[in-house]
Amino acid sequence: MYNEFKDKIVLVTGGNSGIGKATAFAFAKEGSKVIICGRDSAKGKSVADEGKKNGWNIDFIRTDVSNAEEVKNMIQQIINKYGRIDIAFNNAGVDGDVARTAECSIENWNNVMNVNTNGTFYCMKYEIIEMLKIGGGAIVNNISLSGHRGYPGCIAYVTSKHSLVGLTQGAAMEYAGKQIRINGISPGLIKTPMTDKDASLRENYTEWVNNLEPLGRIGQPEEVSEAVLWLCSSKASFVTGHIMAVDGGILAR
């Protein structure tokens, strides 16, 4: 328990499943008023309803983060209801098609960049505008290990995630003096719908994970959410512009 997130207004994009859902629930358990967004209305409403059954305060706003106007409208809806945004976890993202550079379609490239890079920028832009009005806040962006290394066969995804390192650290320097802390997390192999899809396509997946992960296992969404909460807490008050790996040791290899 942090005993400091009660009644905080928290936005979690891509909160319909996986890391986003786990993080939304973690903040809600702490007493935060949580807003999740995503493109799938049925899933989003289901997650919000699940949270409410536990006595938590969770709302869902259907939003496509690749659409700047939808993001702006989402933020305005939050302001209309709560008056502010204290914390944001920009988690929404897509992996796109498996394709090397020469085979990557323009459509795939644009889709991945629009959601991962542009979507995170749109969210940060409007989140920061509101945080400036209240004298500060905390933002965490979900980056991925693909933001630190070059992985063949997913050029659009790798490029988009590298861009988020620059976006996170650049914005952190711009707004450090305004008491807005901006950090990132880089999860390794975490059990989510995205990695479940990868597991279905790869032979000997368990053996592959054990060989890749120094800790010898796949991570859980809740292990990532704990890192997000810490970065947003007063315990991390001297931390900004940092990209925290939650990866079982992969980057240390």
C-alpha positions as CSV (number, residue, x, y, z in Angstrom):
1,M,0.0,0.0,0.0
2,Y,1.2,3.5,-0.9
3,N,-1.4,5.5,1.0
4,E,-1.0,8.4,-1.4
5,F,-3.0,7.4,-4.5
6,K,-6.5,7.7,-2.9
7,D,-8.7,10.0,-5.0
8,K,-6.0,10.6,-7.5
9,I,-7.3,10.9,-11.1
10,V,-5.5,8.3,-13.1
11,L,-5.7,7.7,-16.9
12,V,-4.6,4.3,-18.3
13,T,-4.6,4.0,-22.1
14,G,-4.9,0.5,-23.5
15,G,-6.5,-0.5,-20.3
16,N,-8.7,-3.3,-21.7
17,S,-6.2,-6.1,-21.0
18,G,-2.8,-7.2,-20.0
19,I,-0.4,-4.6,-18.5
20,G,-3.0,-1.8,-18.9
21,K,-5.7,-3.7,-17.0
22,A,-3.4,-4.8,-14.3
23,T,-2.2,-1.3,-13.8
24,A,-5.7,0.2,-13.8
25,F,-6.7,-2.4,-11.1
26,A,-3.6,-1.7,-9.1
27,F,-4.3,2.1,-8.9
28,A,-8.0,1.4,-8.3
29,K,-7.1,-0.9,-5.3
30,E,-5.2,2.1,-3.9
31,G,-8.4,4.2,-4.0
32,S,-7.6,6.1,-7.2
33,K,-10.4,7.2,-9.6
34,V,-9.3,5.4,-12.8
35,I,-10.2,6.1,-16.4
36,I,-9.3,3.4,-19.0
37,C,-9.5,3.9,-22.7
38,G,-9.3,1.6,-25.7
39,R,-10.8,0.9,-29.1
40,D,-12.9,-2.2,-28.1
41,S,-16.0,-0.9,-26.3
42,A,-17.2,-4.3,-25.2
43,K,-13.8,-5.2,-23.5
44,G,-13.5,-1.8,-22.0
45,K,-16.9,-1.8,-20.4
46,S,-16.3,-5.3,-19.2
47,V,-13.1,-4.3,-17.4
48,A,-14.8,-1.3,-15.9
49,D,-17.7,-3.4,-14.7
50,E,-15.3,-6.0,-13.2
51,G,-13.6,-3.2,-11.3
52,K,-16.9,-1.7,-10.0
53,K,-17.9,-5.2,-8.8
54,N,-14.8,-5.0,-6.6
55,G,-15.9,-1.6,-5.3
56,W,-13.4,0.4,-7.3
57,N,-13.9,3.6,-9.2
58,I,-13.2,2.8,-12.9
59,D,-14.6,4.4,-16.0
60,F,-14.2,3.5,-19.6
61,I,-14.0,6.0,-22.5
62,R,-13.9,4.5,-26.0
63,T,-10.9,6.2,-27.7
64,D,-8.6,5.5,-30.6
65,V,-5.3,7.1,-29.5
66,S,-4.1,7.3,-33.1
67,N,-6.8,10.0,-33.6
68,A,-5.8,13.3,-32.1
69,E,-9.3,14.6,-31.9
70,E,-10.5,11.6,-30.1
71,V,-7.7,11.9,-27.6
72,K,-8.5,15.6,-27.0
73,N,-12.1,14.8,-26.5
74,M,-11.2,12.0,-24.0
75,I,-9.1,14.3,-22.0
76,Q,-11.9,16.9,-22.0
77,Q,-14.4,14.3,-20.7
78,I,-12.1,13.5,-17.8
79,I,-11.7,17.2,-17.0
80,N,-15.4,17.8,-17.2
81,K,-16.0,15.0,-14.7
82,Y,-13.0,15.3,-12.4
83,G,-11.4,18.6,-13.0
84,R,-7.9,17.4,-13.4
85,I,-5.5,14.5,-14.3
86,D,-2.9,13.6,-11.8
87,I,-1.3,10.5,-13.3
88,A,-1.2,9.0,-16.8
89,F,0.1,5.6,-17.9
90,N,0.3,5.7,-21.7
91,N,0.2,2.0,-22.5
92,A,-1.8,1.6,-25.7
93,G,0.2,0.0,-28.5
94,V,0.1,-2.5,-31.3
95,D,2.8,-4.9,-32.6
96,G,1.9,-4.9,-36.3
97,D,2.8,-7.5,-38.9
98,V,5.9,-9.6,-38.8
99,A,7.9,-8.1,-41.6
100,R,11.5,-7.0,-42.4
101,T,12.1,-3.6,-43.8
102,A,11.9,-4.4,-47.5
103,E,8.7,-6.4,-47.0
104,C,7.0,-4.1,-44.5
105,S,3.8,-2.6,-46.1
106,I,3.2,1.1,-46.0
107,E,-0.1,0.3,-44.4
108,N,1.5,-1.7,-41.6
109,W,4.2,0.9,-41.0
110,N,1.7,3.8,-40.8
111,N,-0.7,1.8,-38.5
112,V,2.1,1.0,-36.0
113,M,3.6,4.4,-36.0
114,N,0.2,6.1,-35.7
115,V,-0.8,4.1,-32.6
116,N,2.5,3.7,-30.9
117,T,4.4,7.0,-31.6
118,N,1.6,9.4,-32.6
119,G,-0.8,8.1,-30.1
120,T,1.6,8.4,-27.2
121,F,2.5,12.0,-28.4
122,Y,-1.2,13.0,-28.6
123,C,-1.9,11.7,-25.1
124,M,1.2,13.3,-23.6
125,K,0.4,16.6,-25.3
126,Y,-3.1,16.9,-23.8
127,E,-2.1,15.3,-20.4
128,I,0.7,17.8,-20.0
129,I,-1.6,20.7,-20.8
130,E,-3.8,19.8,-17.9
131,M,-1.0,18.9,-15.5
132,L,0.5,22.3,-16.1
133,K,-2.7,23.8,-14.8
134,I,-2.5,22.0,-11.4
135,G,1.3,22.4,-10.9
136,G,2.5,18.9,-11.7
137,G,1.8,15.3,-12.3
138,A,3.4,12.0,-13.2
139,I,3.4,10.2,-16.6
140,V,4.8,6.8,-17.5
141,N,5.0,5.5,-21.1
142,N,5.1,1.8,-22.0
143,I,8.1,1.5,-24.2
144,S,9.3,-2.2,-24.5
145,L,12.7,-3.8,-24.9
146,S,12.3,-3.1,-28.6
147,G,13.0,0.5,-27.8
148,H,16.6,-0.4,-26.8
149,R,17.7,-3.0,-29.4
150,G,17.2,-3.9,-33.0
151,Y,15.1,-7.0,-33.5
152,P,14.7,-8.3,-37.1
153,G,11.3,-8.9,-38.5
154,C,9.4,-6.2,-36.7
155,I,10.9,-3.0,-38.1
156,A,7.8,-0.8,-37.6
157,Y,7.4,-1.8,-34.0
158,V,11.1,-1.5,-33.2
159,T,11.2,2.0,-34.8
160,S,8.1,3.2,-33.0
161,K,9.4,2.0,-29.6
162,H,12.8,3.6,-30.1
163,S,11.0,6.9,-30.8
164,L,9.2,6.6,-27.4
165,V,12.6,6.7,-25.7
166,G,13.3,10.1,-27.2
167,L,9.8,11.3,-26.6
168,T,9.9,10.3,-23.0
169,Q,13.3,11.7,-22.2
170,G,12.9,14.9,-24.3
171,A,9.6,15.7,-22.6
172,A,11.0,14.9,-19.2
173,M,13.7,17.6,-19.7
174,E,11.1,20.1,-20.9
175,Y,8.8,19.8,-17.9
176,A,11.1,18.8,-15.0
177,G,11.0,22.4,-13.8
178,K,7.2,22.3,-13.9
179,Q,7.0,19.3,-11.5
180,I,5.8,16.9,-14.2
181,R,7.8,13.7,-13.9
182,I,7.9,11.7,-17.1
183,N,9.4,8.2,-17.1
184,G,9.1,5.0,-19.1
185,I,9.0,1.2,-18.5
186,S,10.4,-1.4,-20.8
187,P,8.8,-4.7,-20.1
188,G,10.4,-8.0,-21.2
189,L,8.3,-11.0,-22.0
190,I,5.1,-10.5,-20.1
191,K,2.0,-12.8,-20.3
192,T,-0.4,-10.6,-22.2
193,P,-2.7,-11.2,-25.3
194,M,0.2,-9.9,-27.4
195,T,2.7,-12.4,-26.2
196,D,0.1,-15.2,-26.2
197,K,-0.3,-14.6,-29.9
198,D,3.5,-14.8,-30.3
199,A,3.5,-18.1,-28.3
200,S,1.0,-19.6,-30.7
201,L,3.2,-18.9,-33.6
202,R,6.5,-20.1,-32.2
203,E,7.6,-23.7,-31.7
204,N,9.1,-24.7,-28.4
205,Y,8.0,-21.4,-26.9
206,T,8.6,-22.4,-23.2
207,E,12.1,-23.5,-24.0
208,W,12.7,-20.3,-26.0
209,V,11.6,-18.2,-23.0
210,N,13.7,-20.1,-20.6
211,N,16.8,-19.6,-22.8
212,L,16.1,-15.9,-23.4
213,E,15.1,-14.8,-19.8
214,P,17.9,-14.9,-17.3
215,L,15.3,-15.4,-14.6
216,G,14.0,-18.4,-16.6
217,R,10.3,-17.5,-16.8
218,I,7.8,-15.1,-18.4
219,G,6.7,-12.1,-16.3
220,Q,3.2,-11.2,-15.1
221,P,1.4,-8.0,-15.8
222,E,1.1,-7.3,-12.1
223,E,4.9,-7.2,-11.9
224,V,5.0,-4.4,-14.4
225,S,2.1,-2.5,-12.7
226,E,4.1,-2.4,-9.5
227,A,6.9,-0.6,-11.3
228,V,4.4,1.9,-12.8
229,L,3.0,2.7,-9.4
230,W,6.4,3.2,-7.9
231,L,7.4,5.6,-10.7
232,C,4.2,7.6,-10.1
233,S,4.7,7.7,-6.3
234,S,6.5,10.1,-4.0
235,K,9.1,7.4,-3.5
236,A,10.3,8.2,-7.0
237,S,10.2,12.0,-6.5
238,F,13.8,12.4,-7.7
239,V,13.3,10.2,-10.8
240,T,12.5,11.6,-14.2
241,G,13.6,10.8,-17.7
242,H,14.3,7.2,-16.6
243,I,13.4,4.1,-18.6
244,M,13.0,1.2,-16.2
245,A,13.5,-2.3,-17.6
246,V,11.1,-4.9,-16.1
247,D,12.5,-7.7,-18.2
248,G,13.9,-10.5,-16.1
249,G,17.4,-9.4,-16.9
250,I,17.3,-9.5,-20.7
251,L,18.9,-6.1,-21.2
252,A,21.8,-7.0,-18.9
253,R,22.9,-9.9,-21.2
